Structures are given as structure tokens and as C-alpha cells.
Amino acid sequence: MNGQPVISMRGVTYRYGSCVALDDVSLTIESGTLVALVGGNGSGKSTLLGILADLLEPALGSVECRTRRRPAIVFQRPKSSDELPLTVCECVSIGRYGPRRLFRRLGGADRRIVTDLMERLEIDHLAGRQFRDLSGGQQQRTLLAQGLAQQSDLLLLDEPTSALDVAGQAIVDEVLREATAAGTTVVHATHRLEDAVRSDQSVELAAGRVVHVSTRTDAARTATRPLQK
């Protein structure tokens, strides 16, 4: 950790109708760190990611993201992907488009970035395959490559390892470590406490509240502690 906060949240509350999804959440995240949002279903992880991505507006509190580019967010595989005739290469290439590049062709530098990411995530041999025909783990690595292709300094991931086997987990771990070493801040939601051990900071949520925050050093001591309900 380099001591420079990239995210500062103070007293953030978010509601879906009368249901409180986040309740008075305060959190500081430093630049270039790997952060795990840990908690069970309904704990508020996805809502917190949505707020950090500026997709949701808090009812109360303040959020300050000191990023140079718009955050990149990767949700779990959307159901609509089963209907889209996209190859793996085309799916990853989407990450190179932005609001100012929608109608421009990708250049050589863009194609090199896409190829490099497919190689690093070991999906280059699937480049011509239809995304909808892939296994769950292969789809997750493809979507991660798409998020990384945006080259944002804040990458937000919703359950990026849920469908991965041990080998796939190791590949993703290495790529995310490379990203943080290059200065990208990565915040990923997970329901697995073991992911906290591999992260620089873990934030445990329960019923929309932050119940525990730890660094990588003390996360190893608490990794077997059961999730709060």
C-alpha cells in the first residue's frame, strides 16, 4: 500500500424502496491495492460496487473517487450474453471502446492489448469461439479481460472467481496482482473468506453494514472466522 487514498466513503446509505441495502458505510481504500468485499448473499457487496462505479446514487453520505478514468466494472455473466453472437476476441475488444470511440475502428495498439490480455488469462486459444458456448470459468476470464482492456485505474469485480477451478483461480490471482503492481486499484466482491487472505485489504459486510476491516497481515488470522449473518 502506498498510503494514497483513491476511494473515501463517509456515512453512505443506499435503499431499494424501503429496504436498506447499505447502512452508514464509511470506508477508505488506498491506490494500487487488491481489496476484497466479503459477505454472504444480501450483505451489500454488489450495491457497494454499484456506488463505486457511479451507477447508484447514495441516499445519504458522500463518496469521493480520485481516479483519472471512469471505473471499469465487471458483473457476473449477464443472461443477455447467451443471445449475443460474440466471439471471445470480440467480447474482450469491447473493453477498448468508450463513449468517445463508439464509431471508431480499433487500431494496432488496441488489438495488441486485447491479444496480450487473452494470452495472460490463457483464453487466447478460444479467441474465435462463441462466448455463449464457453464454460462458466472461461466466460469469467473473458469478462475479466474485457474489464482490464479498459485500462482504468479502478477495476470493480463482482464475484470474479465463483466459477473458477483451482488452476483458473491461480491465473486470475496472478493477473490481478500484476494489475495492482502497475497501479490499478482492484475491488472485488466475494463470498469466500479465503479470498480475503490473498487481498491487501478485506472488508466484511453483513446486512449492509461494515462489520470488520483487516489488512492482508491480519486477514490470515481471521480467515476461518465464520461470516456474520
N, C-alpha and C positions, 0 to 999 in steps of 0.2 A: 504494500500500500504506500502511496506517495503522499498521503496527507491532504490532497486537494479534493474537496467535496464536489461531486458532479451532480448529485441529487440531494435536495433538502426538502423534507416534508414536515409540516408542522400542523398538528391537530386536524388531520384530514378525515372527513366523514363523507361517506357516499351511501345513498339509499336507492333501492329499487322499489318505488312506491313507498309503502310503509315499512318495508324490510330494510334494516340497516346492514349493509354489506361490509363497510369499513367504519370503525368507530374510534375516532380520536387517535389516528395513527400518526406518529412522529418518527422520522427515520432519516439518517444521513448515510449516503453511500459515496465512497471515495473513487476517484478516477482510476481506471485500469485495474479494477478488481472483479473477481468472479463471485457473485452473490447468489445464494440460494434462498428462495422463499419457500419455506417448508410448512406443510399443514395438510390436513385432511380435506375431503370434499366439502365445499361450502365455507372454508375458512377465510376466504377473501383474496386468495392469491391472484386469480385471473382479473379480478376487479382492480387490484393494485397495479398490475401490469397495464391494464387499460388506461389508468390515470397517468402512469408514467409515459405512455405512448401518446398522451393528449387526445385520446379517443373518448374519454369520460371526464366530465367536469365535477369536481367535488361540491357537495352541498355546503360544507364548511371547511375551513383550513386553507393552507397555502402550499403550493408545490413550485419549486424552482429547479429547473434542469439546465445546467450550464454545458450545453452541447453545441458543437459547431454545425451539426447537421441534424435533420429530423431523425428521431429514433427509428430503428428498424425493429419490427415486431413479427414474431413467427408464432402463430397459433397452432393448435393441434390440427391434423389434417382435416380441411373443410370437406363436407359432404359433396359440395358442388364440384370438387375435383374429379369425381367419378364421371361427370358428364363432359368434361373438357378434354378435347383430343390434343393434349400437350405431351411432347416428349420430355425426358428428363432434362436435356440440354435447354429446351425452350423454357421449361419451368425455372431453371436456375437463371437463365438470361433475363427473366422478368425483373430480377433484382437490379439490373443495370439501367432500367428505365426509371424515370422520375417525372414529377409534374412538368419539368421544362424539356423533357426528352421523349414525350409520348409518340411523336411522329417522326423521330429521327432513327436512322439505321444505326445499329451498333458498329463501332469501329474495331480495329485490330486490338487495341488495348482492352476494350470490353470483352472481346472473345477470349483473350489470354486470361483475364481474371476468372471468367466462367470455367475455362478448361482447368486452370490451376485449382480452383475450389473443388471441382468434381474429382480431380486426382487426389487431393488431400483427404477428402471424405470417402475415397475409394468407391465412387459410383461412376467413374469415367467409362467403364465397360458397359454401363447402362444408358449411355447418352442418347441412343436412338430409341430406347424402349418407351412405351406409353406410361406416363406417371401412374395412371389408374390401375395398371397391371402389376405394379411393384408390391412387395411385401410391406407391412407397416413400418418396419425398421428402415427399409430403403427409402420409403416416402419421407420419413422424418429426416434422414440425412440430406435428401434432396431439398426439402424446405429450409433446412439449416443453411445449406449452400446458397439458397436464394436470399436469405436474410443477410448472410455475410457479404454477398455480392453488392449490397447497397453501400458497403464501406462506411457505415455510420459509426460514430464514436460511442453510441449507446445501443446495445443489442438486447432485446427483450424476448425471452423464450418461454412458451407455455408447455410444460411437460415434455421437454425435448428428448428424454431418454425412456419414455414409458414403454415403447415397443421394441427397444434395442436389446440384443443379446449381449453377452459379456464382451465379445470382440467389437461390436458396434459401439458399446459404451466407451471402450478404450480409445477408439478412433475419435469420437466426439470430444472426449476429455482432452485429448492432445490438441485438437484444433481450437477448442475454446481457450486452452492455456496459451497457445500461440497468439490468439486474438488479444487476450489481456496483456500479454507481454509487449504487444505492439501499441498498447494504449487504449484499446477498446474496453469499455465497461460492459460486463455481461450480467444481466439479472435473469435468473431462470427459476420458474415455479416448478416445484416437485412435491410429491407426497412421500418421498423416500428420505429418511433421515441419513442414510449412508451418503447421499449426495452432499449433505452439509459438510462432511469430513473433507471432501475434495474441493470445497469452496473457501475463499478467503474470509467470507462473512456469511453467516446464516441467520435468517430472520424467521422465527417461528410464529405462525398466525393461528389463532383459534377464535371462531365466532366473530371474525372481523377485527380482532384486536391483536397487537403485537404482544406476545407473552414471553418471548425470550430472544435475545440477540447475542450472538457469540462470534468470535473470530475463529480462524482455522485452527489455532493452537488449542483453544478450549472446546471446540466442536468435537474433537476426538474423544474428549472425556464424557460428553453428553450424548453421543450418537446412539446409545442404546436406550435412552430415556424415551418412554412412550409418548406419542403425540397427545396433546390435550384435546379433549372433546368439546 
